[in-house]
């Protein structure tokens, strides 16, 4: 399955809308986890573990579960 045509640092707007109240904190946590090569990070709002786009891309396919940073969701 091909990756979407956007950087791994930018989630699809349907998964993390531009108006999301914690968007900047989420993107910062995601970027730090990506840079560290980690599989995910704790969500700043809920504390739930969220997989990074890098981890999901290495899996090679979309699981269809609506992941926030799914690198396969196309525009």
N, CA, C and O atoms as a Tripos MOL2 file, in Angstrom:
@<TRIPOS>MOLECULE
protein
  300   299    75     0     0
PROTEIN
NO_CHARGES

@<TRIPOS>ATOM
      1 N           0.8570   -1.1750    0.0000 N.3       1 UNK1
      2 CA          0.0000    0.0000    0.0000 C.3       1 UNK1
      3 C           0.9070    1.2430    0.0000 C.2       1 UNK1
      4 O           1.8030    1.3400    0.8380 O.2       1 UNK1
      5 N           0.6950    2.1710   -0.9030 N.am      2 UNK2
      6 CA          1.5510    3.3640   -0.9610 C.3       2 UNK2
      7 C           1.2330    4.3580    0.1500 C.2       2 UNK2
      8 O           0.0910    4.4910    0.5900 O.2       2 UNK2
      9 N           2.2740    5.0460    0.5830 N.am      3 UNK3
     10 CA          2.1100    6.0940    1.5850 C.3       3 UNK3
     11 C           1.4320    7.3040    0.9540 C.2       3 UNK3
     12 O           1.5600    7.5350   -0.2490 O.2       3 UNK3
     13 N           0.7180    8.0680    1.7550 N.am      4 UNK4
     14 CA          0.0910    9.3020    1.2810 C.3       4 UNK4
     15 C           1.1710   10.3160    0.9340 C.2       4 UNK4
     16 O           2.2920   10.2330    1.4360 O.2       4 UNK4
     17 N           0.8390   11.2580    0.0890 N.am      5 UNK5
     18 CA          1.7920   12.2750   -0.3780 C.3       5 UNK5
     19 C           1.8250   13.4710    0.5860 C.2       5 UNK5
     20 O           1.3700   14.5670    0.2590 O.2       5 UNK5
     21 N           2.3780   13.2260    1.7860 N.am      6 UNK6
     22 CA          2.5800   14.2850    2.7880 C.3       6 UNK6
     23 C           3.6610   13.7960    3.7400 C.2       6 UNK6
     24 O           3.8980   12.5930    3.8440 O.2       6 UNK6
     25 N           4.3130   14.7130    4.4290 N.am      7 UNK7
     26 CA          5.3600   14.3000    5.3710 C.3       7 UNK7
     27 C           4.7820   13.4690    6.5180 C.2       7 UNK7
     28 O           3.6190   13.6360    6.8850 O.2       7 UNK7
     29 N           5.5910   12.5810    7.0760 N.am      8 UNK8
     30 CA          5.1420   11.7720    8.2050 C.3       8 UNK8
     31 C           4.8090   12.6240    9.4250 C.2       8 UNK8
     32 O           4.1130   12.1670   10.3320 O.2       8 UNK8
     33 N           5.2920   13.8330    9.4480 N.am      9 UNK9
     34 CA          5.0430   14.7360   10.5760 C.3       9 UNK9
     35 C           3.6730   15.4070   10.4980 C.2       9 UNK9
     36 O           3.2390   16.0370   11.4620 O.2       9 UNK9
     37 N           2.9900   15.2770    9.3640 N.am     10 UNK10
     38 CA          1.7050   15.9690    9.1650 C.3      10 UNK10
     39 C           0.5660   14.9530    9.0600 C.2      10 UNK10
     40 O           0.4370   14.2830    8.0350 O.2      10 UNK10
     41 N          -0.2670   14.8270   10.1060 N.am     11 UNK11
     42 CA         -1.4000   13.9000   10.0170 C.3      11 UNK11
     43 C          -2.4860   14.4180    9.0820 C.2      11 UNK11
     44 O          -2.6040   15.6220    8.8540 O.2      11 UNK11
     45 N          -3.2640   13.5070    8.5560 N.am     12 UNK12
     46 CA         -4.3880   13.8850    7.7020 C.3      12 UNK12
     47 C          -5.3590   14.7280    8.5290 C.2      12 UNK12
     48 O          -5.6110   14.4000    9.6890 O.2      12 UNK12
     49 N          -5.9120   15.8090    7.9600 N.am     13 UNK13
     50 CA         -6.8190   16.6830    8.7090 C.3      13 UNK13
     51 C          -8.0480   15.9780    9.2780 C.2      13 UNK13
     52 O          -8.6350   16.4540   10.2510 O.2      13 UNK13
     53 N          -8.4390   14.8700    8.6960 N.am     14 UNK14
     54 CA         -9.5850   14.1400    9.2420 C.3      14 UNK14
     55 C          -9.2150   13.3980   10.5290 C.2      14 UNK14
     56 O         -10.0900   13.0200   11.3080 O.2      14 UNK14
     57 N          -7.9210   13.1930   10.7450 N.am     15 UNK15
     58 CA         -7.4580   12.4770   11.9340 C.3      15 UNK15
     59 C          -7.0120   13.4250   13.0500 C.2      15 UNK15
     60 O          -7.1270   13.0970   14.2310 O.2      15 UNK15
     61 N          -6.5030   14.5980   12.6710 N.am     16 UNK16
     62 CA         -6.1260   15.6280   13.6520 C.3      16 UNK16
     63 C          -6.4190   16.9710   12.9960 C.2      16 UNK16
     64 O          -5.5550   17.5430   12.3310 O.2      16 UNK16
     65 N          -7.6300   17.4690   13.1830 N.am     17 UNK17
     66 CA         -8.0450   18.7100   12.5220 C.3      17 UNK17
     67 C          -7.1960   19.9090   12.9480 C.2      17 UNK17
     68 O          -6.6970   19.9530   14.0720 O.2      17 UNK17
     69 N          -7.0340   20.8760   12.0500 N.am     18 UNK18
     70 CA         -6.2650   22.0850   12.3770 C.3      18 UNK18
     71 C          -6.8000   22.8220   13.6060 C.2      18 UNK18
     72 O          -6.0290   23.4860   14.2990 O.2      18 UNK18
     73 N          -8.0880   22.7230   13.8900 N.am     19 UNK19
     74 CA         -8.6760   23.4270   15.0290 C.3      19 UNK19
     75 C          -8.6620   22.5950   16.3160 C.2      19 UNK19
     76 O          -9.2060   23.0390   17.3270 O.2      19 UNK19
     77 N          -8.0650   21.4180   16.3080 N.am     20 UNK20
     78 CA         -8.0130   20.5790   17.5150 C.3      20 UNK20
     79 C          -7.3450   21.3740   18.6370 C.2      20 UNK20
     80 O          -6.2820   21.9540   18.4170 O.2      20 UNK20
     81 N          -7.9340   21.4170   19.8220 N.am     21 UNK21
     82 CA         -7.4140   22.2710   20.8920 C.3      21 UNK21
     83 C          -6.0120   21.9150   21.3810 C.2      21 UNK21
     84 O          -5.3230   22.7620   21.9500 O.2      21 UNK21
     85 N          -5.5890   20.6840   21.1680 N.am     22 UNK22
     86 CA         -4.2630   20.2600   21.6280 C.3      22 UNK22
     87 C          -3.3290   19.9320   20.4610 C.2      22 UNK22
     88 O          -2.3210   19.2490   20.6440 O.2      22 UNK22
     89 N          -3.6630   20.4160   19.2710 N.am     23 UNK23
     90 CA         -2.9010   20.0580   18.0680 C.3      23 UNK23
     91 C          -1.3990   20.3120   18.2070 C.2      23 UNK23
     92 O          -0.5960   19.4400   17.8770 O.2      23 UNK23
     93 N          -1.0150   21.4790   18.6850 N.am     24 UNK24
     94 CA          0.4150   21.7950   18.7770 C.3      24 UNK24
     95 C           1.1350   20.8600   19.7470 C.2      24 UNK24
     96 O           2.2500   20.4140   19.4790 O.2      24 UNK24
     97 N           0.4910   20.5670   20.8710 N.am     25 UNK25
     98 CA          1.0910   19.6420   21.8340 C.3      25 UNK25
     99 C           1.1780   18.2290   21.2590 C.2      25 UNK25
    100 O           2.1720   17.5340   21.4670 O.2      25 UNK25
    101 N           0.1530   17.8100   20.5460 N.am     26 UNK26
    102 CA          0.1480   16.4860   19.9140 C.3      26 UNK26
    103 C           1.2680   16.4010   18.8780 C.2      26 UNK26
    104 O           2.0320   15.4350   18.8570 O.2      26 UNK26
    105 N           1.3600   17.4140   18.0230 N.am     27 UNK27
    106 CA          2.3930   17.4010   16.9810 C.3      27 UNK27
    107 C           3.7970   17.4310   17.5830 C.2      27 UNK27
    108 O           4.7060   16.7930   17.0510 O.2      27 UNK27
    109 N           3.9850   18.1590   18.6790 N.am     28 UNK28
    110 CA          5.2910   18.2050   19.3350 C.3      28 UNK28
    111 C           5.6500   16.8410   19.9250 C.2      28 UNK28
    112 O           6.7870   16.3870   19.7980 O.2      28 UNK28
    113 N           4.6830   16.1920   20.5670 N.am     29 UNK29
    114 CA          4.9270   14.8650   21.1340 C.3      29 UNK29
    115 C           5.2200   13.8560   20.0300 C.2      29 UNK29
    116 O           6.1000   13.0080   20.1780 O.2      29 UNK29
    117 N           4.4850   13.9460   18.9290 N.am     30 UNK30
    118 CA          4.6910   13.0490   17.7880 C.3      30 UNK30
    119 C           6.0720   13.2650   17.1810 C.2      30 UNK30
    120 O           6.7830   12.3010   16.8960 O.2      30 UNK30
    121 N           6.4560   14.5270   16.9810 N.am     31 UNK31
    122 CA          7.7630   14.8360   16.3940 C.3      31 UNK31
    123 C           8.8970   14.3290   17.2790 C.2      31 UNK31
    124 O           9.8880   13.8040   16.7720 O.2      31 UNK31
    125 N           8.7630   14.4790   18.5880 N.am     32 UNK32
    126 CA          9.8000   13.9940   19.5060 C.3      32 UNK32
    127 C           9.9200   12.4740   19.4440 C.2      32 UNK32
    128 O          11.0290   11.9390   19.4480 O.2      32 UNK32
    129 N           8.7890   11.7800   19.3860 N.am     33 UNK33
    130 CA          8.8130   10.3190   19.2900 C.3      33 UNK33
    131 C           9.4060    9.8670   17.9590 C.2      33 UNK33
    132 O          10.1780    8.9090   17.9140 O.2      33 UNK33
    133 N           9.0450   10.5600   16.8680 N.am     34 UNK34
    134 CA          9.6320   10.2360   15.5560 C.3      34 UNK34
    135 C          11.1430   10.4050   15.5820 C.2      34 UNK34
    136 O          11.8780    9.5250   15.1350 O.2      34 UNK34
    137 N          11.6050   11.5300   16.1040 N.am     35 UNK35
    138 CA         13.0430   11.8280   16.1450 C.3      35 UNK35
    139 C          13.8040   10.8020   16.9860 C.2      35 UNK35
    140 O          14.9540   10.4800   16.6860 O.2      35 UNK35
    141 N          13.1680   10.2970   18.0260 N.am     36 UNK36
    142 CA         13.8070    9.3180   18.9080 C.3      36 UNK36
    143 C          13.6620    7.8870   18.3990 C.2      36 UNK36
    144 O          14.2020    6.9530   18.9920 O.2      36 UNK36
    145 N          12.9290    7.7190   17.2960 N.am     37 UNK37
    146 CA         12.7210    6.3800   16.7410 C.3      37 UNK37
    147 C          11.7870    5.5220   17.5780 C.2      37 UNK37
    148 O          11.8310    4.2950   17.5030 O.2      37 UNK37
    149 N          10.9440    6.1640   18.3740 N.am     38 UNK38
    150 CA         10.0100    5.4390   19.2250 C.3      38 UNK38
    151 C           8.7620    5.0390   18.4550 C.2      38 UNK38
    152 O           8.3970    5.6800   17.4690 O.2      38 UNK38
    153 N           8.1150    3.9860   18.9040 N.am     39 UNK39
    154 CA          6.9010    3.4970   18.2520 C.3      39 UNK39
    155 C           5.7150    4.4200   18.4790 C.2      39 UNK39
    156 O           4.7910    4.4560   17.6670 O.2      39 UNK39
    157 N           5.7340    5.1630   19.5680 N.am     40 UNK40
    158 CA          4.6070    6.0290   19.8660 C.3      40 UNK40
    159 C           4.9000    6.9720   21.0150 C.2      40 UNK40
    160 O           6.0430    7.1150   21.4470 O.2      40 UNK40
    161 N           3.8500    7.6110   21.5020 N.am     41 UNK41
    162 CA          3.9730    8.6060   22.5650 C.3      41 UNK41
    163 C           2.6640    8.6430   23.3530 C.2      41 UNK41
    164 O           1.6220    8.2480   22.8290 O.2      41 UNK41
    165 N           2.7000    9.1130   24.6040 N.am     42 UNK42
    166 CA          1.4480    9.2820   25.3410 C.3      42 UNK42
    167 C           0.7240   10.5410   24.8810 C.2      42 UNK42
    168 O           1.3230   11.6140   24.8070 O.2      42 UNK42
    169 N          -0.5430   10.4120   24.5760 N.am     43 UNK43
    170 CA         -1.3300   11.5580   24.1490 C.3      43 UNK43
    171 C          -1.3290   12.6080   25.2590 C.2      43 UNK43
    172 O          -1.5980   12.2830   26.4150 O.2      43 UNK43
    173 N          -1.0240   13.8860   24.9130 N.am     44 UNK44
    174 CA         -0.9640   14.9360   25.9330 C.3      44 UNK44
    175 C          -2.2750   15.1590   26.6880 C.2      44 UNK44
    176 O          -2.2580   15.6270   27.8270 O.2      44 UNK44
    177 N          -3.3920   14.8330   26.0780 N.am     45 UNK45
    178 CA         -4.6880   15.0690   26.7160 C.3      45 UNK45
    179 C          -5.1690   13.8670   27.5230 C.2      45 UNK45
    180 O          -5.6230   14.0150   28.6580 O.2      45 UNK45
    181 N          -5.0680   12.6710   26.9300 N.am     46 UNK46
    182 CA         -5.6530   11.4870   27.5560 C.3      46 UNK46
    183 C          -4.6380   10.5570   28.2080 C.2      46 UNK46
    184 O          -4.9920    9.7640   29.0800 O.2      46 UNK46
    185 N          -3.3610   10.6530   27.7850 N.am     47 UNK47
    186 CA         -2.3450    9.7390   28.2970 C.3      47 UNK47
    187 C          -2.3240    8.4050   27.5670 C.2      47 UNK47
    188 O          -1.4620    7.5690   27.8360 O.2      47 UNK47
    189 N          -3.2700    8.1910   26.6360 N.am     48 UNK48
    190 CA         -3.2920    6.9410   25.8650 C.3      48 UNK48
    191 C          -2.0900    6.8880   24.9250 C.2      48 UNK48
    192 O          -1.6180    7.9250   24.4600 O.2      48 UNK48
    193 N          -1.6000    5.6910   24.6480 N.am     49 UNK49
    194 CA         -0.4510    5.5100   23.7650 C.3      49 UNK49
    195 C          -0.8940    5.6500   22.3100 C.2      49 UNK49
    196 O          -1.8340    4.9820   21.8790 O.2      49 UNK49
    197 N          -0.2220    6.5120   21.5580 N.am     50 UNK50
    198 CA         -0.5490    6.7820   20.1540 C.3      50 UNK50
    199 C           0.6410    6.3880   19.2870 C.2      50 UNK50
    200 O           1.7630    6.8280   19.5380 O.2      50 UNK50
    201 N           0.4080    5.5740   18.2830 N.am     51 UNK51
    202 CA          1.4810    5.1440   17.3810 C.3      51 UNK51
    203 C           1.9130    6.2750   16.4550 C.2      51 UNK51
    204 O           1.0890    7.0830   16.0260 O.2      51 UNK51
    205 N           3.2060    6.3280   16.1510 N.am     52 UNK52
    206 CA          3.7220    7.3530   15.2430 C.3      52 UNK52
    207 C           3.5210    6.9300   13.7890 C.2      52 UNK52
    208 O           3.3310    5.7520   13.4870 O.2      52 UNK52
    209 N           3.5680    7.9080   12.9110 N.am     53 UNK53
    210 CA          3.4810    7.6390   11.4720 C.3      53 UNK53
    211 C           4.6570    6.7890   11.0170 C.2      53 UNK53
    212 O           4.5080    5.9530   10.1260 O.2      53 UNK53
    213 N           5.8230    6.9930   11.6180 N.am     54 UNK54
    214 CA          7.0020    6.1950   11.2620 C.3      54 UNK54
    215 C           6.7850    4.7210   11.5650 C.2      54 UNK54
    216 O           7.0800    3.8650   10.7310 O.2      54 UNK54
    217 N           6.2770    4.4220   12.7400 N.am     55 UNK55
    218 CA          5.9940    3.0430   13.1150 C.3      55 UNK55
    219 C           4.9650    2.4390   12.1650 C.2      55 UNK55
    220 O           5.1330    1.3220   11.6740 O.2      55 UNK55
    221 N           3.8990    3.1950   11.9160 N.am     56 UNK56
    222 CA          2.8380    2.6910   11.0430 C.3      56 UNK56
    223 C           3.3240    2.4900    9.6140 C.2      56 UNK56
    224 O           2.9050    1.5420    8.9500 O.2      56 UNK56
    225 N           4.1960    3.3620    9.1320 N.am     57 UNK57
    226 CA          4.7440    3.2200    7.7760 C.3      57 UNK57
    227 C           5.5940    1.9570    7.6720 C.2      57 UNK57
    228 O           5.5600    1.2660    6.6540 O.2      57 UNK57
    229 N           6.3560    1.6550    8.7220 N.am     58 UNK58
    230 CA          7.2000    0.4550    8.7050 C.3      58 UNK58
    231 C           6.3620   -0.8250    8.6830 C.2      58 UNK58
    232 O           6.8330   -1.8710    8.2370 O.2      58 UNK58
    233 N           5.1230   -0.7400    9.1640 N.am     59 UNK59
    234 CA          4.2450   -1.9180    9.1180 C.3      59 UNK59
    235 C           3.9100   -2.2970    7.6890 C.2      59 UNK59
    236 O           3.7010   -3.4730    7.3920 O.2      59 UNK59
    237 N           3.8560   -1.3170    6.8000 N.am     60 UNK60
    238 CA          3.6580   -1.5940    5.3840 C.3      60 UNK60
    239 C           2.2290   -1.5640    4.8850 C.2      60 UNK60
    240 O           1.9980   -1.6820    3.6810 O.2      60 UNK60
    241 N           1.2670   -1.4100    5.7770 N.am     61 UNK61
    242 CA         -0.1240   -1.3840    5.3460 C.3      61 UNK61
    243 C          -0.9910   -0.7220    6.4150 C.2      61 UNK61
    244 O          -0.6220   -0.6800    7.5890 O.2      61 UNK61
    245 N          -2.1220   -0.2180    6.0060 N.am     62 UNK62
    246 CA         -3.0780    0.3890    6.9330 C.3      62 UNK62
    247 C          -3.8710   -0.7200    7.6160 C.2      62 UNK62
    248 O          -4.2890   -1.6780    6.9660 O.2      62 UNK62
    249 N          -4.0770   -0.5920    8.9190 N.am     63 UNK63
    250 CA         -4.8430   -1.5920    9.6660 C.3      63 UNK63
    251 C          -6.3430   -1.2860    9.6470 C.2      63 UNK63
    252 O          -7.1530   -2.1410   10.0060 O.2      63 UNK63
    253 N          -6.7230   -0.0540    9.2260 N.am     64 UNK64
    254 CA         -8.1280    0.3080    9.1410 C.3      64 UNK64
    255 C          -8.7680    0.6950   10.4650 C.2      64 UNK64
    256 O          -9.9930    0.7540   10.5620 O.2      64 UNK64
    257 N          -7.9560    0.9590   11.4880 N.am     65 UNK65
    258 CA         -8.5100    1.2860   12.8070 C.3      65 UNK65
    259 C          -8.5900    2.7790   13.0930 C.2      65 UNK65
    260 O          -8.9330    3.1690   14.2100 O.2      65 UNK65
    261 N          -8.2870    3.6110   12.1260 N.am     66 UNK66
    262 CA         -8.4300    5.0560   12.3080 C.3      66 UNK66
    263 C          -7.3040    5.7100   13.0800 C.2      66 UNK66
    264 O          -7.5380    6.6920   13.7860 O.2      66 UNK66
    265 N          -6.1000    5.2030   12.9690 N.am     67 UNK67
    266 CA         -4.9530    5.7520   13.6990 C.3      67 UNK67
    267 C          -4.7550    7.2370   13.3770 C.2      67 UNK67
    268 O          -4.8790    7.6600   12.2280 O.2      67 UNK67
    269 N          -4.4490    8.0080   14.4080 N.am     68 UNK68
    270 CA         -4.2820    9.4580   14.2780 C.3      68 UNK68
    271 C          -3.2170    9.8160   13.2490 C.2      68 UNK68
    272 O          -3.4030   10.7530   12.4720 O.2      68 UNK68
    273 N          -2.1220    9.0960   13.2330 N.am     69 UNK69
    274 CA         -1.0040    9.4410   12.3540 C.3      69 UNK69
    275 C          -0.8490    8.4680   11.1810 C.2      69 UNK69
    276 O           0.2500    8.3060   10.6510 O.2      69 UNK69
    277 N          -1.9310    7.8320   10.7840 N.am     70 UNK70
    278 CA         -1.8520    6.8610    9.6800 C.3      70 UNK70
    279 C          -1.2420    7.5170    8.4360 C.2      70 UNK70
    280 O          -1.7880    8.4890    7.9150 O.2      70 UNK70
    281 N          -0.1100    6.9830    7.9630 N.am     71 UNK71
    282 CA          0.5420    7.5630    6.7940 C.3      71 UNK71
    283 C          -0.0680    7.1130    5.4690 C.2      71 UNK71
    284 O           0.4040    7.5130    4.4050 O.2      71 UNK71
    285 N          -1.1110    6.2840    5.5220 N.am     72 UNK72
    286 CA         -1.7250    5.7670    4.3020 C.3      72 UNK72
    287 C          -2.9940    6.5110    3.9180 C.2      72 UNK72
    288 O          -3.4680    6.3530    2.7920 O.2      72 UNK72
    289 N          -3.5620    7.3170    4.8090 N.am     73 UNK73
    290 CA         -4.8040    8.0430    4.5150 C.3      73 UNK73
    291 C          -4.5130    9.1010    3.4530 C.2      73 UNK73
    292 O          -3.7390   10.0300    3.6820 O.2      73 UNK73
    293 N          -5.1320    8.9500    2.3140 N.am     74 UNK74
    294 CA         -4.9160    9.8770    1.2070 C.3      74 UNK74
    295 C          -5.9440   11.0110    1.2570 C.2      74 UNK74
    296 O          -6.9870   10.8960    1.9010 O.2      74 UNK74
    297 N          -5.6300   12.0930    0.5720 N.am     75 UNK75
    298 CA         -6.5450   13.2450    0.5090 C.3      75 UNK75
    299 C          -7.7430   12.9650   -0.3530 C.2      75 UNK75
    300 O          -8.6060   13.8290   -0.5090 O.2      75 UNK75
@<TRIPOS>BOND
     1     1     2 1
     2     2     3 1
     3     3     4 2
     4     3     5 am
     5     5     6 1
     6     6     7 1
     7     7     8 2
     8     7     9 am
     9     9    10 1
    10    10    11 1
    11    11    12 2
    12    11    13 am
    13    13    14 1
    14    14    15 1
    15    15    16 2
    16    15    17 am
    17    17    18 1
    18    18    19 1
    19    19    20 2
    20    19    21 am
    21    21    22 1
    22    22    23 1
    23    23    24 2
    24    23    25 am
    25    25    26 1
    26    26    27 1
    27    27    28 2
    28    27    29 am
    29    29    30 1
    30    30    31 1
    31    31    32 2
    32    31    33 am
    33    33    34 1
    34    34    35 1
    35    35    36 2
    36    35    37 am
    37    37    38 1
    38    38    39 1
    39    39    40 2
    40    39    41 am
    41    41    42 1
    42    42    43 1
    43    43    44 2
    44    43    45 am
    45    45    46 1
    46    46    47 1
    47    47    48 2
    48    47    49 am
    49    49    50 1
    50    50    51 1
    51    51    52 2
    52    51    53 am
    53    53    54 1
    54    54    55 1
    55    55    56 2
    56    55    57 am
    57    57    58 1
    58    58    59 1
    59    59    60 2
    60    59    61 am
    61    61    62 1
    62    62    63 1
    63    63    64 2
    64    63    65 am
    65    65    66 1
    66    66    67 1
    67    67    68 2
    68    67    69 am
    69    69    70 1
    70    70    71 1
    71    71    72 2
    72    71    73 am
    73    73    74 1
    74    74    75 1
    75    75    76 2
    76    75    77 am
    77    77    78 1
    78    78    79 1
    79    79    80 2
    80    79    81 am
    81    81    82 1
    82    82    83 1
    83    83    84 2
    84    83    85 am
    85    85    86 1
    86    86    87 1
    87    87    88 2
    88    87    89 am
    89    89    90 1
    90    90    91 1
    91    91    92 2
    92    91    93 am
    93    93    94 1
    94    94    95 1
    95    95    96 2
    96    95    97 am
    97    97    98 1
    98    98    99 1
    99    99   100 2
   100    99   101 am
   101   101   102 1
   102   102   103 1
   103   103   104 2
   104   103   105 am
   105   105   106 1
   106   106   107 1
   107   107   108 2
   108   107   109 am
   109   109   110 1
   110   110   111 1
   111   111   112 2
   112   111   113 am
   113   113   114 1
   114   114   115 1
   115   115   116 2
   116   115   117 am
   117   117   118 1
   118   118   119 1
   119   119   120 2
   120   119   121 am
   121   121   122 1
   122   122   123 1
   123   123   124 2
   124   123   125 am
   125   125   126 1
   126   126   127 1
   127   127   128 2
   128   127   129 am
   129   129   130 1
   130   130   131 1
   131   131   132 2
   132   131   133 am
   133   133   134 1
   134   134   135 1
   135   135   136 2
   136   135   137 am
   137   137   138 1
   138   138   139 1
   139   139   140 2
   140   139   141 am
   141   141   142 1
   142   142   143 1
   143   143   144 2
   144   143   145 am
   145   145   146 1
   146   146   147 1
   147   147   148 2
   148   147   149 am
   149   149   150 1
   150   150   151 1
   151   151   152 2
   152   151   153 am
   153   153   154 1
   154   154   155 1
   155   155   156 2
   156   155   157 am
   157   157   158 1
   158   158   159 1
   159   159   160 2
   160   159   161 am
   161   161   162 1
   162   162   163 1
   163   163   164 2
   164   163   165 am
   165   165   166 1
   166   166   167 1
   167   167   168 2
   168   167   169 am
   169   169   170 1
   170   170   171 1
   171   171   172 2
   172   171   173 am
   173   173   174 1
   174   174   175 1
   175   175   176 2
   176   175   177 am
   177   177   178 1
   178   178   179 1
   179   179   180 2
   180   179   181 am
   181   181   182 1
   182   182   183 1
   183   183   184 2
   184   183   185 am
   185   185   186 1
   186   186   187 1
   187   187   188 2
   188   187   189 am
   189   189   190 1
   190   190   191 1
   191   191   192 2
   192   191   193 am
   193   193   194 1
   194   194   195 1
   195   195   196 2
   196   195   197 am
   197   197   198 1
   198   198   199 1
   199   199   200 2
   200   199   201 am
   201   201   202 1
   202   202   203 1
   203   203   204 2
   204   203   205 am
   205   205   206 1
   206   206   207 1
   207   207   208 2
   208   207   209 am
   209   209   210 1
   210   210   211 1
   211   211   212 2
   212   211   213 am
   213   213   214 1
   214   214   215 1
   215   215   216 2
   216   215   217 am
   217   217   218 1
   218   218   219 1
   219   219   220 2
   220   219   221 am
   221   221   222 1
   222   222   223 1
   223   223   224 2
   224   223   225 am
   225   225   226 1
   226   226   227 1
   227   227   228 2
   228   227   229 am
   229   229   230 1
   230   230   231 1
   231   231   232 2
   232   231   233 am
   233   233   234 1
   234   234   235 1
   235   235   236 2
   236   235   237 am
   237   237   238 1
   238   238   239 1
   239   239   240 2
   240   239   241 am
   241   241   242 1
   242   242   243 1
   243   243   244 2
   244   243   245 am
   245   245   246 1
   246   246   247 1
   247   247   248 2
   248   247   249 am
   249   249   250 1
   250   250   251 1
   251   251   252 2
   252   251   253 am
   253   253   254 1
   254   254   255 1
   255   255   256 2
   256   255   257 am
   257   257   258 1
   258   258   259 1
   259   259   260 2
   260   259   261 am
   261   261   262 1
   262   262   263 1
   263   263   264 2
   264   263   265 am
   265   265   266 1
   266   266   267 1
   267   267   268 2
   268   267   269 am
   269   269   270 1
   270   270   271 1
   271   271   272 2
   272   271   273 am
   273   273   274 1
   274   274   275 1
   275   275   276 2
   276   275   277 am
   277   277   278 1
   278   278   279 1
   279   279   280 2
   280   279   281 am
   281   281   282 1
   282   282   283 1
   283   283   284 2
   284   283   285 am
   285   285   286 1
   286   286   287 1
   287   287   288 2
   288   287   289 am
   289   289   290 1
   290   290   291 1
   291   291   292 2
   292   291   293 am
   293   293   294 1
   294   294   295 1
   295   295   296 2
   296   295   297 am
   297   297   298 1
   298   298   299 1
   299   299   300 2
@<TRIPOS>SUBSTRUCTURE
     1 UNK1         2 RESIDUE 1 A UNK
     2 UNK2         6 RESIDUE 1 A UNK
     3 UNK3        10 RESIDUE 1 A UNK
     4 UNK4        14 RESIDUE 1 A UNK
     5 UNK5        18 RESIDUE 1 A UNK
     6 UNK6        22 RESIDUE 1 A UNK
     7 UNK7        26 RESIDUE 1 A UNK
     8 UNK8        30 RESIDUE 1 A UNK
     9 UNK9        34 RESIDUE 1 A UNK
    10 UNK10       38 RESIDUE 1 A UNK
    11 UNK11       42 RESIDUE 1 A UNK
    12 UNK12       46 RESIDUE 1 A UNK
    13 UNK13       50 RESIDUE 1 A UNK
    14 UNK14       54 RESIDUE 1 A UNK
    15 UNK15       58 RESIDUE 1 A UNK
    16 UNK16       62 RESIDUE 1 A UNK
    17 UNK17       66 RESIDUE 1 A UNK
    18 UNK18       70 RESIDUE 1 A UNK
    19 UNK19       74 RESIDUE 1 A UNK
    20 UNK20       78 RESIDUE 1 A UNK
    21 UNK21       82 RESIDUE 1 A UNK
    22 UNK22       86 RESIDUE 1 A UNK
    23 UNK23       90 RESIDUE 1 A UNK
    24 UNK24       94 RESIDUE 1 A UNK
    25 UNK25       98 RESIDUE 1 A UNK
    26 UNK26      102 RESIDUE 1 A UNK
    27 UNK27      106 RESIDUE 1 A UNK
    28 UNK28      110 RESIDUE 1 A UNK
    29 UNK29      114 RESIDUE 1 A UNK
    30 UNK30      118 RESIDUE 1 A UNK
    31 UNK31      122 RESIDUE 1 A UNK
    32 UNK32      126 RESIDUE 1 A UNK
    33 UNK33      130 RESIDUE 1 A UNK
    34 UNK34      134 RESIDUE 1 A UNK
    35 UNK35      138 RESIDUE 1 A UNK
    36 UNK36      142 RESIDUE 1 A UNK
    37 UNK37      146 RESIDUE 1 A UNK
    38 UNK38      150 RESIDUE 1 A UNK
    39 UNK39      154 RESIDUE 1 A UNK
    40 UNK40      158 RESIDUE 1 A UNK
    41 UNK41      162 RESIDUE 1 A UNK
    42 UNK42      166 RESIDUE 1 A UNK
    43 UNK43      170 RESIDUE 1 A UNK
    44 UNK44      174 RESIDUE 1 A UNK
    45 UNK45      178 RESIDUE 1 A UNK
    46 UNK46      182 RESIDUE 1 A UNK
    47 UNK47      186 RESIDUE 1 A UNK
    48 UNK48      190 RESIDUE 1 A UNK
    49 UNK49      194 RESIDUE 1 A UNK
    50 UNK50      198 RESIDUE 1 A UNK
    51 UNK51      202 RESIDUE 1 A UNK
    52 UNK52      206 RESIDUE 1 A UNK
    53 UNK53      210 RESIDUE 1 A UNK
    54 UNK54      214 RESIDUE 1 A UNK
    55 UNK55      218 RESIDUE 1 A UNK
    56 UNK56      222 RESIDUE 1 A UNK
    57 UNK57      226 RESIDUE 1 A UNK
    58 UNK58      230 RESIDUE 1 A UNK
    59 UNK59      234 RESIDUE 1 A UNK
    60 UNK60      238 RESIDUE 1 A UNK
    61 UNK61      242 RESIDUE 1 A UNK
    62 UNK62      246 RESIDUE 1 A UNK
    63 UNK63      250 RESIDUE 1 A UNK
    64 UNK64      254 RESIDUE 1 A UNK
    65 UNK65      258 RESIDUE 1 A UNK
    66 UNK66      262 RESIDUE 1 A UNK
    67 UNK67      266 RESIDUE 1 A UNK
    68 UNK68      270 RESIDUE 1 A UNK
    69 UNK69      274 RESIDUE 1 A UNK
    70 UNK70      278 RESIDUE 1 A UNK
    71 UNK71      282 RESIDUE 1 A UNK
    72 UNK72      286 RESIDUE 1 A UNK
    73 UNK73      290 RESIDUE 1 A UNK
    74 UNK74      294 RESIDUE 1 A UNK
    75 UNK75      298 RESIDUE 1 A UNK
